Amino acid sequence: MTDGIAGTARRAPVPGPTLSLKERDRRWAGLRRLMGRRGLDAIVVGSFQGRERLESYLIDDFLDSVVVLPFEGGPTVLTFAAARVSRVFESERHGVQPWVRDFRIGFGGAQIAEIIREKRLPNGRVGLVGLGPTAAGEAEGLIPVRFYQNLIAGLGAIEVVDFTGDFTDFILFKSKEELALFRFAADVSEQACMAMIDACRPGVSEADVFAEINREIHRWGCNTRYPFLSLQSGPDNISWGAPRWSLRAEPARILDRGDLVQAEIHTIYGGQEAQVQMSIALGPVDHKIRTCEIVARRSYEAGLEAIRPGVAFSEVVHAMEKPFVESGCWSKTPLVHTVTFGPVGFTSVNRQQLVGTREEAVELQLTPGIQRGEFVLREGVALELEPNVCLDMKRVNIGGAVVVTSSGVEELNRVPTRVRYLKL
């Protein structure tokens, strides 16, 4: 039993919405307008095992492929395995129409260059997506050096320019159909939070909690994206990321009274990711955790109040930062970021309390700040508000998905936006 979440019992799964060919045409037309402004004949977009699976935006699929989208005519998909295309055929057999018809089997920059030359581009100018930042941890892009070298060699006089920022910024502004998928993913995240509540008890392994969260996500026909699921527990566990036992030979921790069990859940549906940050207290916690909880909620509410069309991203970050300044707390991870890759807001306030702690050697190598603070919010931009509040070595992280509307903000999550206390 938990406090204050009556009426949020887990529901039976239902099918999610799908994307139409009208949405496909909207995406291709919008990107082609950008291509036209830059004088590009085509763009090249691949996943290259990157976090955001950028190819999927063009084909409503993930085939470990590279896609060539010309300014005119249909795109060509190059994937390394015939089995990937067989899956497309199987979906089509069940009535799901593919977005693309031209599939090629092979791999590498040289074969992509052949496809581009085959299209006889008039201006001799191609945009490549993936040279610049593409996700957290991908600051220098994700294009394999051999792919790039072979592409350049194969294209000869055809010029290749970076189209990464144009492409990823275009994705940030979601259509009505994309928002329907995003809302579904956020709702499934809510259900996963309820599954986490049901799983958390003293004596239960972190691995059992991890499994139940993922079971709920997959039960709804959704998936997860790297790092898939962050999960930490303990009365003073300030770390963040995938559980240690999932990465190395280390036993999963057993939950105990007084623990705070915290998770970052990355639910994906149709390429739309709706993150939430869930915190569950197993019985009473100390005054430092209570302070962090209060500051986190104030920061979350400040973010909600600040978000509206026309506001610079930095204004939202500064609003969420103010409760930290007033309380003396500090923050380890971002307070807010767009969904997917784009502006990210850290705060550097009150980090002097790290001096003399176990975190000093790593945290004080960083100068946290706001990335792309000048980015102006407008209707259709999705964000995650994820205030994380630290006091000494105690930490609370809450948060959920929001969407910028024509007049303000739409809040999509309720369960993970407060610490939930388990009554034992």
C-alpha positions in Angstrom: 0.0 0.0 0.0 1.3 3.5 -0.8 0.2 7.0 0.0 -1.9 9.2 -2.2 -2.3 7.2 -5.5 -5.8 5.9 -5.3 -7.4 5.3 -8.7 -4.1 4.5 -10.4 -4.4 0.7 -10.3 -2.7 -1.2 -13.1 -4.9 -1.8 -16.1 -5.0 -4.6 -18.7 -2.9 -3.8 -21.8 -4.5 -2.4 -24.9 -3.0 -1.9 -28.3 -1.3 1.4 -29.0 -1.9 3.8 -31.8 -0.1 3.5 -35.2 1.4 5.9 -37.7 -0.2 6.6 -41.1 1.3 7.1 -44.5 0.2 10.7 -44.1 2.7 10.9 -41.2 5.4 9.4 -43.4 4.8 12.0 -46.1 4.8 14.8 -43.5 8.3 13.7 -42.3 9.8 13.3 -45.7 8.3 16.6 -47.0 9.6 18.5 -43.9 13.1 17.1 -44.3 13.1 17.8 -48.0 12.2 21.4 -47.3 15.3 21.6 -45.1 17.3 19.8 -47.8 16.2 22.3 -50.4 17.3 25.3 -48.2 20.8 23.7 -48.1 20.9 22.7 -51.7 21.1 18.9 -50.9 20.1 16.2 -53.4 19.8 13.5 -50.7 20.5 12.7 -47.1 22.1 9.6 -45.6 20.8 8.3 -42.2 21.8 5.2 -40.4 21.5 3.8 -36.9 25.1 2.5 -36.6 24.1 1.0 -33.2 23.5 4.5 -31.9 21.1 5.1 -29.0 18.4 7.0 -31.0 18.1 4.6 -34.0 17.8 7.5 -36.3 16.9 5.4 -39.4 13.6 4.5 -37.8 12.3 8.1 -38.2 12.5 7.7 -42.0 11.1 4.2 -42.3 9.0 3.6 -39.2 11.1 0.5 -38.5 14.5 -0.6 -37.2 16.5 -2.8 -39.6 20.1 -2.1 -38.6 20.2 -0.2 -41.9 21.3 2.9 -43.7 18.7 4.9 -45.6 19.2 7.2 -48.5 16.4 9.8 -48.8 16.6 11.7 -52.1 15.1 15.1 -52.7 12.8 13.5 -55.3 11.7 9.8 -55.4 11.5 7.1 -52.8 14.2 6.2 -50.3 16.5 3.2 -50.5 17.3 1.1 -47.5 20.5 -0.9 -47.2 20.6 -3.6 -44.5 23.2 -6.2 -43.9 20.9 -9.2 -43.5 18.0 -10.5 -45.6 16.2 -11.7 -42.5 15.7 -8.0 -41.6 13.7 -7.5 -44.8 11.8 -10.8 -44.3 10.4 -9.3 -41.1 9.0 -6.4 -43.1 7.4 -8.9 -45.5 5.8 -10.7 -42.6 4.3 -7.5 -41.2 3.0 -6.7 -44.7 1.4 -10.2 -44.8 -0.5 -9.2 -41.7 -1.8 -6.0 -43.2 0.9 -3.5 -42.1 2.0 -1.4 -45.1 5.7 -0.7 -45.1 6.9 2.9 -45.6 9.6 1.9 -48.1 9.8 -0.5 -51.1 13.4 -0.4 -52.2 15.4 -2.7 -50.0 19.0 -3.7 -50.7 21.2 -6.2 -49.0 24.8 -5.3 -48.1 26.7 -2.9 -46.0 29.2 -0.1 -45.9 30.0 3.3 -47.3 31.0 2.1 -50.7 27.6 0.5 -51.4 25.8 3.6 -50.1 28.0 5.7 -52.5 26.9 3.3 -55.4 23.2 3.9 -54.4 23.7 7.7 -54.4 25.5 7.7 -57.8 22.7 5.5 -59.2 20.2 8.3 -58.4 22.1 10.8 -60.7 21.9 13.7 -58.3 21.9 17.1 -60.1 23.7 19.3 -57.6 26.3 16.8 -56.4 25.7 17.6 -52.7 24.6 15.1 -50.0 23.8 15.5 -46.3 25.1 13.0 -43.8 23.4 12.5 -40.4 25.6 11.3 -37.6 28.7 13.4 -37.8 27.8 15.7 -34.9 26.3 15.0 -31.5 23.5 12.4 -31.7 22.8 11.4 -28.1 24.2 11.5 -24.6 27.6 9.8 -24.8 27.7 10.4 -28.6 29.1 14.0 -28.5 31.4 13.3 -31.5 28.8 11.5 -33.5 28.4 7.8 -34.4 29.6 7.3 -38.0 32.2 4.5 -38.2 35.5 5.9 -39.6 35.7 3.2 -42.3 32.2 3.8 -43.4 32.9 7.5 -43.8 36.2 6.9 -45.6 34.6 4.5 -48.1 31.6 6.8 -48.6 33.8 9.8 -49.5 36.1 7.7 -51.7 33.1 6.2 -53.5 31.4 9.6 -54.1 34.4 11.3 -55.7 33.4 14.8 -56.6 30.0 14.7 -54.8 30.2 16.9 -51.7 29.2 15.5 -48.3 28.0 18.0 -45.6 26.9 17.5 -42.0 23.1 17.4 -41.7 22.9 16.0 -38.1 21.6 19.1 -36.3 19.0 19.8 -39.0 17.7 16.3 -38.7 17.7 15.9 -34.9 16.1 19.4 -34.4 13.3 18.5 -36.9 12.5 15.4 -34.8 12.0 17.5 -31.7 8.8 19.0 -32.9 6.2 16.2 -32.8 3.1 15.9 -34.9 -0.3 14.9 -33.6 0.3 11.3 -34.6 3.7 11.3 -32.9 2.2 12.8 -29.7 -0.4 10.0 -29.6 2.5 7.5 -29.5 4.3 9.6 -26.9 1.3 9.8 -24.7 0.9 6.0 -24.9 4.5 5.4 -24.0 4.1 7.8 -21.0 1.0 6.0 -19.9 2.8 2.6 -20.1 5.6 4.2 -18.0 2.9 5.0 -15.4 1.8 1.4 -15.4 5.5 0.3 -15.0 5.8 2.6 -12.0 2.8 0.8 -10.4 4.5 -2.5 -11.1 7.5 -1.2 -9.4 5.4 -0.3 -6.3 3.9 -3.8 -6.3 7.4 -5.4 -6.5 9.2 -3.4 -3.8 9.3 -5.0 -0.4 12.0 -5.6 2.2 13.7 -8.9 1.4 13.1 -8.7 -2.4 16.1 -8.6 -4.8 16.7 -5.5 -7.0 16.7 -8.1 -9.9 13.1 -9.0 -9.1 12.0 -5.3 -9.1 13.9 -4.8 -12.4 12.2 -7.8 -14.0 8.7 -6.7 -12.9 9.2 -3.2 -14.3 10.3 -4.6 -17.7 7.6 -7.2 -17.7 5.0 -4.5 -17.5 6.5 -2.5 -20.3 6.8 -5.4 -22.6 3.3 -6.7 -21.6 1.9 -3.5 -23.2 3.9 -4.1 -26.4 6.5 -1.5 -25.7 10.3 -1.7 -25.5 13.1 0.1 -23.7 16.1 2.1 -24.9 19.7 2.2 -23.6 20.4 2.3 -20.6 17.0 0.5 -20.6 16.3 0.8 -16.9 18.4 2.6 -14.2 17.8 1.1 -10.8 19.4 1.8 -7.4 18.5 1.2 -3.8 19.7 1.9 -0.3 19.4 4.6 2.3 22.3 6.6 0.8 22.9 5.3 -2.8 23.8 8.4 -4.9 24.9 6.5 -8.0 22.9 6.4 -11.2 22.6 4.1 -14.2 22.0 0.5 -15.0 22.2 -1.8 -11.9 25.8 -2.9 -11.2 24.8 -6.6 -11.2 23.5 -6.2 -14.8 27.0 -5.0 -15.9 29.4 -7.2 -14.0 29.6 -10.3 -11.8 28.1 -8.7 -8.7 25.1 -10.0 -6.6 21.9 -8.0 -6.8 21.2 -6.0 -3.6 18.4 -7.1 -1.3 15.9 -4.4 -0.3 15.6 -3.4 3.3 13.5 -1.1 5.5 14.6 2.5 5.2 15.7 2.1 1.6 14.9 4.5 -1.2 14.4 2.5 -4.4 14.8 4.6 -7.4 14.5 4.0 -11.2 14.7 5.8 -14.5 12.4 4.0 -16.9 12.9 4.5 -20.7 9.7 3.3 -22.3 9.7 3.3 -26.1 6.7 2.9 -28.4 6.9 3.5 -32.1 10.2 5.2 -31.7 8.8 7.7 -29.1 10.5 7.6 -25.7 8.7 8.7 -22.6 11.1 8.7 -19.6 10.0 8.8 -16.0 12.0 8.9 -12.7 10.4 6.8 -9.9 11.3 6.9 -6.2 9.8 4.6 -3.5 10.6 4.8 0.2 10.4 1.5 2.1 9.1 2.9 5.4 10.5 5.9 7.3 13.5 7.9 5.8 15.7 10.4 7.5 15.4 14.2 7.4 17.9 14.7 4.6 15.8 12.5 2.3 12.7 14.4 3.3 14.5 17.7 2.5 15.5 16.3 -0.9 12.0 15.2 -1.6 10.5 18.6 -0.8 13.1 20.4 -3.0 12.6 17.9 -5.9 8.8 18.5 -5.9 9.3 22.3 -5.8 11.7 22.1 -8.7 9.3 19.9 -10.7 6.4 22.4 -10.1 8.7 25.3 -11.0 9.4 23.6 -14.3 5.7 23.1 -15.1 5.0 26.7 -14.4 7.9 27.9 -16.6 7.1 25.9 -19.7 5.1 27.6 -22.4 5.5 28.4 -26.1 8.1 31.1 -26.8 10.2 30.5 -23.6 13.9 29.8 -24.0 15.0 26.4 -22.6 17.4 28.1 -20.2 14.5 29.9 -18.5 13.0 26.5 -17.6 16.3 25.3 -16.2 16.8 28.5 -14.1 13.3 28.2 -12.7 13.9 24.6 -11.7 17.3 25.6 -10.2 15.9 28.2 -7.8 14.7 25.7 -5.1 18.3 24.3 -5.1 19.8 27.7 -4.5 17.4 28.4 -1.6 17.9 25.0 0.1 21.6 24.4 -0.3 21.1 21.2 -2.2 23.1 20.1 -5.3 22.2 18.0 -8.4 24.1 15.1 -10.0 22.2 14.6 -13.3 20.1 16.9 -15.5 17.0 18.7 -14.2 15.3 18.7 -17.6 15.9 17.7 -21.2 14.0 17.4 -24.5 12.8 14.1 -25.8 14.6 12.9 -27.8 18.2 14.3 -28.1 18.5 18.0 -27.9 18.8 20.7 -25.1 19.9 19.5 -21.7 19.8 21.4 -18.4 22.2 20.8 -15.6 22.8 23.0 -12.5 26.1 23.6 -10.8 24.9 25.3 -7.6 26.1 24.2 -4.1 28.7 21.7 -5.3 31.1 22.9 -2.7 29.6 20.4 -0.3 31.3 17.7 -2.4 34.7 18.6 -1.0 35.9 15.8 1.2 33.3 13.3 0.0 33.8 10.2 -2.0 32.3 12.0 -5.1 34.8 14.9 -5.1 37.3 13.2 -7.3 34.8 12.6 -10.1 32.2 15.3 -9.8 34.5 18.2 -9.4 36.1 17.4 -12.8 32.8 18.6 -14.3 31.4 22.0 -14.8 27.7 21.3 -15.2 25.7 23.8 -17.3 22.9 24.3 -19.8 23.4 22.9 -23.3 21.5 24.8 -26.0 19.8 27.1 -23.6 18.8 29.4 -26.4 16.4 26.8 -27.9 12.9 28.2 -27.9 10.1 26.0 -26.9 7.0 25.7 -29.1 3.9 23.6 -29.4 4.7 19.9 -29.9 8.1 19.8 -28.1 8.3 17.0 -25.5 10.5 17.2 -22.4 11.2 15.2 -19.3 11.3 17.1 -16.1 13.6 15.0 -13.8 14.7 17.1 -10.8 17.3 15.1 -8.8 18.2 16.6 -5.5 21.3 15.7 -3.4 22.1 16.7 0.2 25.6 15.4 1.1 25.4 11.8 -0.1 21.6 11.4 0.0 19.6 11.7 -3.3 16.0 11.9 -4.5 15.0 11.8 -8.2 11.4 12.2 -9.4 9.9 13.2 -12.7 7.8 12.5 -15.8 7.0 13.5 -19.4 5.4 16.7 -20.5 4.4 18.3 -23.8 4.4 22.0 -24.7 0.9 23.0 -25.8 -0.4 26.0 -27.6 -0.9 27.9 -24.3 1.3 26.1 -21.7 2.2 22.5 -20.8 0.5 19.1 -20.6 1.6 16.9 -17.7 1.5 13.2 -18.7 2.6 11.5 -15.5 1.4 11.6 -11.9 2.7 8.5 -10.1 6.5 9.2 -10.5 6.3 12.9 -9.8 6.4 12.5 -6.0 8.2 10.1 -3.7 5.9 7.2 -2.9 6.0 5.7 0.6 5.3 2.1 1.1 3.4 1.4 4.2 4.9 -1.8 5.6 
